[in-house]
């Protein structure tokens, strides 16, 4: 692994994770290039900030569930190639029912140069510490629709409040939100703001 990067769970003890792109459970319908194991990697700075977020969440009765951290450039290239393939409808209804896969980049749901490849972006949600159940956010991870925007209409007041709670925890821990995806945050003081890495998650 590149110097300055860690497995997040080695710093943030007890954190839950499900690295979606290492599995078949993602919008491409298969494991993505560069994800060889189901672990979340990030910069050491990212992990320390998530440790702070974990403590804040725990004080409110929540834990953190991580879906993606560092993303190799080859994974982004894999997304690009996938977006250019003919539609097979295998994942469309679940992840992008109201747009075409060719529009994902133009509409801001996937970036051709991803902040994840700099190692200090994280995709995550909250779960209830007492039950283990995920907190209702009014939409699932990687649902590419206006419903996923922070200012989305059509979600309940409780779901909107839950999104604000996650946002407050993350902003207080040194992260900036992304307006189109309620689950996506980038460390405000990135250690590698201009570097895009391509080492695999092994």
Secondary structure, DSSP 4 states (H G I P E B T S, - for coil): --TTEEEGGGTSTT-EE--GGGSS-STTSSPPTTB-SS--EEEHHHHHHHHHHHHHHHHTTEEEEEEE----HHHHHHHHHHHTSPP--SSHHHH-TTS-GGGTTTTTSS-SS-GGGGT-EEEEEEEETTT-PBPP-SS-TT--SGGGSTT-SSS-HHHHHHHHHHHHHHHHTTEEEETTEEEEEEESS-TTTT------B-
